[in-house]
């Protein structure tokens, strides 16, 4: 069965850190572009960060310098290291693995940043 599973979300205070994981089973993430998306309540799902097949990283302006996307081919996983979290970073985070016309999605992991 081909699937992506996100984990690592939780409730943290502003300024704290979280590390989200996106782990694949049934296929290799090698060669796939990986995109992290975020969806806040009542808002559309937005792109947050991505890493291409050549490991080129891109970030939305609001997370630049705070978030880092990391690929670990040995573990068949991609991580999103989130530092200096802000309340506006809250939402459900989804990872997407995409290559050509194929795309796989995880079920999401909730991140809540609140004091």
C-alpha positions in Angstrom: 0.0 0.0 0.0 1.4 3.4 -1.0 1.0 6.0 1.6 2.4 9.0 3.3 2.1 9.5 7.1 2.7 12.8 8.8 3.6 13.1 12.5 5.1 15.4 15.0 2.4 18.0 15.4 1.2 19.3 18.7 0.4 22.2 21.0 3.3 24.6 21.6 3.8 28.1 22.9 5.0 30.9 20.6 8.8 30.8 20.1 9.0 27.1 20.5 9.9 24.5 17.9 8.4 21.4 16.3 9.8 18.9 13.8 7.2 17.4 11.5 7.9 14.1 9.8 6.5 12.8 6.5 7.3 9.1 6.0 6.5 7.1 3.0 5.7 3.4 2.7 5.2 1.3 -0.3 7.4 3.6 -2.5 10.6 5.6 -2.4 10.6 9.4 -2.0 13.8 9.6 -4.0 13.1 11.6 -7.1 9.8 13.0 -5.8 9.3 16.6 -5.0 7.9 17.0 -1.5 5.6 19.9 -0.6 4.4 20.9 2.9 1.1 22.6 2.9 -0.8 24.2 5.8 -4.5 24.7 6.2 -5.9 26.9 8.9 -9.6 26.8 9.9 -11.7 28.5 7.3 -8.7 29.1 5.0 -7.6 27.4 1.9 -4.7 24.9 1.9 -1.5 26.9 1.3 2.0 25.9 0.2 4.6 26.4 2.9 7.8 24.8 1.8 9.1 22.4 -0.8 12.1 20.4 -1.7 12.7 19.2 -5.3 14.2 16.1 -6.7 17.5 17.9 -6.8 17.0 19.1 -3.2 16.3 22.7 -4.2 14.4 24.2 -1.2 11.8 26.9 -1.4 9.8 28.6 1.3 6.9 30.9 1.6 8.1 34.3 2.8 6.4 34.1 6.1 8.5 31.1 7.2 11.8 31.9 5.6 14.6 31.8 8.2 12.4 29.8 10.6 11.5 26.6 8.8 13.8 24.1 7.2 12.8 21.2 5.0 15.1 18.2 5.2 15.2 15.1 3.0 16.5 11.8 4.5 16.6 9.2 1.7 18.0 6.6 4.1 14.8 6.9 6.2 12.6 7.5 3.2 11.3 10.6 5.0 11.2 14.3 4.7 11.1 16.6 7.7 9.9 20.1 8.4 11.9 21.7 11.2 9.9 24.7 12.5 11.6 27.1 14.8 10.4 30.3 16.5 6.8 29.3 15.9 4.1 31.9 15.8 0.3 31.7 16.3 -0.2 32.3 12.6 1.7 29.1 11.9 -1.1 27.1 13.4 -3.1 24.7 11.2 -3.1 21.2 9.8 0.1 20.4 8.0 0.0 18.0 5.0 2.9 16.6 3.0 2.5 15.9 -0.7 4.9 13.8 -2.8 4.7 14.6 -6.4 6.4 13.5 -9.6 5.1 14.1 -13.1 1.4 13.5 -12.9 1.5 11.4 -9.7 0.8 12.8 -6.3 0.4 11.3 -2.9 -0.9 13.0 0.2 -0.7 12.3 3.9 -3.6 12.7 6.3 -2.2 15.7 8.0 -0.9 16.6 11.5 -2.2 19.4 13.6 0.0 22.2 14.8 -1.3 24.7 17.3 0.8 27.6 18.5 -0.8 29.3 21.4 0.1 30.8 24.8 
